[in-house]
């Protein structure tokens, strides 16, 4: 267009010899500016919002008004005042500057709207060339206004520079055309500001101030009108700018929230799944790869049920139907998801119905991996119902299974049997070899019990050394007690030693009225009956056992009362010199004057006292009473050098307070320690060598003497006799019975007496019933003895009377000789 316009102007000058102010070249020059503006506005720009388009319109309006005011003042008004001006000349005087300003506005808009043109150098040259052209146009208009016509001037050089820049820019675009891009792909993060509208406003007010400072003239009214108009446009534009800024802030905040939510979803340990109402997957968060092992794209358009365990699919279908029909949150539920390696992952699902939310349109499943929690729950459940040492069922689980078995038996009529097992003398293993070896014994015993039972039977450890086996059906019980006893007959290897441990078994079968507790109680009572009958055997529950247990419980309660109410008494059996018949000492023997059963001997209540621990309290009373009575006899019969023998139980000896209790008793009674003999059974002596040795040394340190009772019935060895501080051996009654019936039958008694002489130990024969036994013992070298041949156990008053009559021992002795 510029080329055509210049051609027409040249034709006027050369051909017509004229240089008119208005010619046919003007439409072409003006159209060039309009085409340039159109080209600038057609650049692919970043996306505009509705408010941005309105602001652009207002910016154009401000430029037009501000530029129009300046053009009116500097061009139109002088032109209109000139006598040669016409309407066309006035319009052109206004049109050219306005077109230049519009082009400059377009350049500024393009720069600030960030065009998507990738050819940066060509674009910058294009904008620079157009800007130079705008300057050249404005300069040419001013020159034309001053000269009154078109003529050559320095503005032509500016035009040449403009054309060179534009041609170079076009050549760059031709070599590397701009690629087509979509405006929607770019998002503006801030509101661009075009300086040209504000320059237009500033120039309008500057012009108004310039004119106002001069003497009053007519143009100020036009300038004031223009300033008022541009001010209104500025105010409106600012209102839109404020609204646009608020929108941008809201968009920015929403974009930040969206980015934050996206980051949370992508890095969350939970998996977010969006499904349709039927469970078809529409969206899966990236964490599915870490949790499930699947790529999220592989899960799309598949049903969630396809990934679930077959047993969970029906529940999942019901869950989706409920979640799609119910607003809000549904769940939680727990499903098992199949992983790529075939394993199953336990997941907890919480569903939120967002089918009516236009941004989601689906059911959102918040899925959390709870496999570790499930494993921990299973572990805790196993620990709650299983013994941690052996892995067997514990008492709680065993009782529950017995209850279920009884309920099932009532419907089907099948028998239910419980075996109650207790390891015999397990405490000895713990005390002698240590608790670690005791635990090994429990584990090995549990393995043997499991090997003997069927897979359908329940084997449990009820606590300590007690086990139980539940048998459902008639077949399982047959021969099981025998197999258990046979399995336990083989020795256990503990701490390098071969240890044999037997098991006492109680067997109880359920009746129609029995509960789980009744059945366990019956089996327990049968097991204790097996222990009382010799251990290492099985006993079947009988109804009389319950009566025996009740009797034992009543007896235990009565014994406690007897201790408190002094219903117990001591009898004393004299120990005599076998040659002279003189009383050497006495053995304190306990009797219970029971209000219902009469006088009870020790074998009727001492074992129970041992089991219940009452023996400690009972033994302390016996010790104190025997020492008191001995001191009383010594005071009334100083001519007799009596000693008292007191039996000490294993339970007392294992305690730590025996030595201190004896010391206090000796002090309070005033008895000489050498007059006190403590009798310990051989079996107790051999149970805990180190512990027993320490206790015996403490007792020996007090000055008392120590005797082994019933010597020869246990498993004595010379090393024990040399190691322990023993003073006296009491020959057991079974060996004394053989004395006097021939040399061969007296061999054991002879050996014991000889052993005592060798070790410088005093020997006392027990249970002498006949005179020939006394005579034979004297021949063997035994000097002391006791038994009914001399005196039975006497009450304290009867012994007092015996001590007061010196002829009693001699009379009995002479009567024995006469016989």
Number of C-alpha atoms within 10 A of each C-alpha: 15 15 12 13 20 15 13 17 20 16 15 17 15 11 9 9 10 13 16 13 15 14 13 13 20 19 13 17 19 21 15 17 25 16 13 20 21 13 12 23 15 11 15 18 21 19 16 15 11 9 15 16 11 15 20 17 13 20 24 19 19 27 24 21 23 31 26 23 28 23 20 22 18 15 23 24 16 16 23 17 11 11 8 9 14 14 11 11 17 19 14 21 24 24 17 22 26 23 24 25 26 22 25 25 22 22 21 19 23 20 17 16 19 16 21 19 16 14 15 13 11 23 20 14 20 23 21 17 22 25 18 20 25 24 19 21 23 18 18 23 20 16 18 17 18 11 10 13 14 19 12 11 12 11 18 15 12 18 18 14 14 22 16 13 21 22 14 15 21 17 13 17 17 11 8 12 14 15 10 10 14 12 15 11 10 14 10 14 10 11 13 13 14 17 13 22 25 17 15 24 24 15 17 26 21 13 20 22 14 11 16 16 9 9 7 9 9 9 14 18 12 14 23 18 13 24 23 14 16 27 18 13 19 19 11 13 20 14 13 17 18 11 13 19 14 12 13 16 14 12 13 14 12 12 12 12 12 12 12 12 12 13 11 13 17 17 14 15 16 23 25 22 25 26 27 20 19 15 24 20 22 20 19 23 20 20 20 22 14 13 17 19 13 15 15 17 15 9 19 17 14 14 16 20 19 14 19 20 16 13 10 15 17 12 14 18 15 10 17 21 13 16 23 21 11 12 13 11 15 18 14 12 14 18 23 21 22 18 15 11 7 8 9 17 20 21 23 19 23 18 23 20 26 22 19 11 10 8 8 15 16 25 27 25 24 17 23 18 21 17 15 11 12 14 12 12 12 12 11 12 11 16 14 14 18 21 18 13 12 18 17 22 25 23 18 14 19 24 20 13 16 26 17 12 20 26 14 15 18 13 8 9 12 13 20 22 24 26 28 30 28 26 22 19 13 17 16 13 21 15 14 15 15 13 13 12 17 20 17 16 22 21 16 16 22 20 15 15 23 18 13 19 20 15 9 11 16 20 25 29 26 22 12 12 19 18 25 27 25 24 24 21 16 11 10 16 22 9 10 18 22 14 16 24 19 13 17 20 14 13 13 17 14 16 11 7 10 11 13 14 18 21 30 27 32 28 27 24 19 20 15 10 9 14 16 19 12 14 26 26 17 25 28 24 25 29 28 21 23 23 21 11 13 10 20 18 19 25 23 18 22 15 9 9 16 15 11 13 15 12 12 14 13 12 18 17 11 15 22 15 12 18 16 12 9 11 15 19 18 18 20 22 23 29 26 22 18 22 15 13 19 19 23 18 24 24 22 25 20 22 19 21 16 15 10 6 8 9 13 14 13 13 10 12 17 17 14 17 21 16 10 11 13 18 21 21 14 21 20 16 16 21 22 17 17 25 27 17 16 22 20 16 18 15 11 12 14 11 9 15 12 19 25 23 25 23 20 22 18 18 16 19 20 15 12 10 12 19 20 13 13 19 15 13 20 20 11 12 17 14 19 15 20 14 18 23 23 23 22 21 19 19 16 18 22 16 17 16 14 11 15 18 17 13 18 20 14 15 22 19 13 15 15 19 22 23 25 24 23 21 23 20 15 13 11 14 10 9 8 15 17 10 10 16 17 22 20 21 25 23 25 20 19 14 22 24 18 18 25 19 12 10 12 11 15 20 15 17 25 22 12 21 25 17 17 20 14 9 14 12 17 18 25 24 27 22 20 21 17 17 18 16 21 27 16 21 26 16 12 18 13 26 19 25 28 27 20 14 17 24 18 14 20 18 16 19 10 13 19 15 11 16 18 12 11 12 12 15 20 14 12 15 19 13 11 15 11 8 8
